[in-house]
Amino acid sequence: MGFANRHADVEDDEVVVEDLDRAWSACELAGLGLDEERMDAYAETSEAIARLDVDSVPTEPQAAVRHVVLGTVLIDPVLAALRRLAQQHTAVTDHSRTVEAPPGAKQRAYSGPGRGGPFGR
């Protein structure tokens, strides 16, 4: 599905559409090569995240409002951090296919919050 057709049910005057247009324009001005094909790939991945978000909303109205508001504020930074971790993992994994790890190099894994730092140190 092409990016232009992906969100046909969203009104053009929605604030989020304006935010996306502004952000996409900034990427183009910076020369980041964010073409429609790459945007479509990002949109597809974002829709999977959106499905998880929507499916997790409680049915009780007050709990739903709380969940959506807090989820938006608190989960966005979690998603940004997960993306950075995935980028690091991908870069290291791709790089390690051509370069041998130095002797004694330790592999670390994220152990979750409250476990001595992000990598369980």
C-alpha contacts under 8 A as a table, 3 or more apart, distances in Angstrom:
res1	aa1	res2	aa2	distance
1	M	5	N	6.74
1	M	6	R	6.32
1	M	40	D	7.76
2	G	5	N	5.47
2	G	6	R	6.15
2	G	36	E	7.85
2	G	37	E	7.66
2	G	40	D	6.26
3	F	6	R	5.07
3	F	7	H	7.61
3	F	36	E	6.30
3	F	37	E	7.35
3	F	39	M	6.57
3	F	40	D	4.63
3	F	43	A	7.27
4	A	7	H	7.03
4	A	8	A	7.44
5	N	8	A	5.37
6	R	43	A	7.95
7	H	10	V	5.64
8	A	11	E	7.67
10	V	14	E	7.24
11	E	14	E	5.60
12	D	17	V	6.29
12	D	18	E	7.93
13	D	17	V	6.82
13	D	18	E	7.13
14	E	17	V	5.35
14	E	18	E	6.69
15	V	18	E	5.10
15	V	19	D	6.18
16	V	19	D	4.89
16	V	20	L	6.09
17	V	20	L	5.07
17	V	21	D	6.10
18	E	21	D	5.06
18	E	22	R	6.12
19	D	22	R	5.18
19	D	23	A	6.13
20	L	23	A	5.12
20	L	24	W	5.91
21	D	24	W	5.16
21	D	25	S	6.02
22	R	25	S	5.15
22	R	26	A	6.26
23	A	26	A	5.08
23	A	27	C	6.37
24	W	27	C	5.09
24	W	28	E	6.30
24	W	34	L	7.35
25	S	28	E	5.03
25	S	29	L	6.13
26	A	29	L	5.05
26	A	30	A	6.18
27	C	30	A	5.08
27	C	31	G	6.25
27	C	32	L	5.44
27	C	33	G	7.40
27	C	34	L	6.59
28	E	31	G	5.01
28	E	32	L	5.95
28	E	33	G	6.42
28	E	34	L	6.52
29	L	32	L	7.81
34	L	38	R	5.97
34	L	39	M	6.46
35	D	38	R	5.46
35	D	39	M	6.20
36	E	39	M	4.92
36	E	40	D	6.01
37	E	40	D	5.09
37	E	41	A	6.44
38	R	41	A	5.05
38	R	42	Y	6.30
39	M	42	Y	5.02
39	M	43	A	6.00
40	D	43	A	4.94
40	D	44	E	6.11
41	A	44	E	5.17
41	A	45	T	6.41
42	Y	45	T	5.25
42	Y	46	S	6.07
43	A	46	S	4.93
43	A	47	E	6.09
44	E	47	E	5.18
44	E	48	A	6.70
45	T	48	A	5.31
45	T	49	I	6.67
46	S	49	I	5.05
46	S	50	A	6.08
47	E	50	A	4.80
47	E	51	R	6.09
48	A	51	R	5.14
48	A	52	L	6.52
49	I	52	L	5.16
49	I	53	D	6.26
50	A	53	D	4.92
50	A	54	V	6.05
51	R	54	V	5.20
51	R	55	D	5.94
52	L	55	D	5.23
52	L	56	S	6.22
53	D	56	S	5.33
53	D	57	V	6.78
54	V	57	V	5.53
57	V	64	A	5.53
57	V	67	H	6.37
57	V	68	V	6.98
58	P	61	P	7.59
58	P	63	A	6.09
58	P	64	A	5.00
58	P	67	H	7.44
59	T	63	A	7.49
59	T	64	A	6.25
60	E	63	A	5.48
60	E	64	A	5.94
61	P	64	A	4.94
61	P	65	V	6.23
62	Q	65	V	5.29
62	Q	66	R	6.35
63	A	66	R	5.15
63	A	67	H	5.97
64	A	67	H	5.04
64	A	68	V	6.08
65	V	68	V	5.24
65	V	69	V	6.10
66	R	69	V	5.33
66	R	70	L	5.93
66	R	71	G	7.98
67	H	70	L	5.38
67	H	71	G	5.49
68	V	71	G	5.00
68	V	72	T	6.01
69	V	72	T	5.36
69	V	73	V	6.43
70	L	73	V	5.17
70	L	74	L	5.75
70	L	75	I	7.81
71	G	74	L	5.29
71	G	75	I	5.24
71	G	76	D	7.70
72	T	75	I	5.66
72	T	76	D	5.96
73	V	76	D	6.10
73	V	77	P	7.71
74	L	77	P	6.24
74	L	78	V	7.04
75	I	78	V	4.93
75	I	79	L	6.17
76	D	79	L	5.15
76	D	80	A	6.27
77	P	80	A	4.99
77	P	81	A	6.14
78	V	81	A	5.14
78	V	82	L	6.11
79	L	82	L	5.01
79	L	83	R	6.11
80	A	83	R	5.12
80	A	84	R	6.37
81	A	84	R	5.10
81	A	85	L	6.20
82	L	85	L	5.04
82	L	86	A	6.07
83	R	86	A	5.01
83	R	87	Q	6.11
84	R	87	Q	4.98
84	R	88	Q	6.19
85	L	88	Q	5.10
85	L	89	H	6.08
86	A	89	H	4.98
86	A	90	T	5.93
87	Q	90	T	5.08
87	Q	91	A	5.98
88	Q	91	A	5.12
88	Q	92	V	6.03
89	H	92	V	5.19
89	H	93	T	5.86
90	T	93	T	5.04
90	T	94	D	5.88
91	A	94	D	5.23
91	A	95	H	5.86
92	V	95	H	4.96
92	V	96	S	5.76
93	T	96	S	5.10
93	T	97	R	6.54
94	D	97	R	5.53
94	D	98	T	7.55
95	H	98	T	5.71
95	H	99	V	6.21
96	S	99	V	4.83
96	S	100	E	6.07
96	S	101	A	6.79
97	R	100	E	7.55
101	A	105	A	6.55
102	P	105	A	5.61
108	R	119	F	6.16
109	A	119	F	5.65
109	A	120	G	7.68
110	Y	118	P	5.67
110	Y	119	F	4.49
110	Y	120	G	6.67
111	S	115	R	6.41
111	S	118	P	6.58
111	S	119	F	5.76
111	S	120	G	5.50
112	G	115	R	6.24
112	G	118	P	6.50
112	G	119	F	7.77
112	G	120	G	7.74
113	P	116	G	7.95
113	P	117	G	7.11
113	P	118	P	6.69
114	G	117	G	6.59
115	R	118	P	7.33
115	R	119	F	7.93
115	R	120	G	5.27
115	R	121	R	7.75
116	G	119	F	7.34
116	G	120	G	4.75
116	G	121	R	5.18
117	G	120	G	5.22
117	G	121	R	5.78
118	P	121	R	7.54
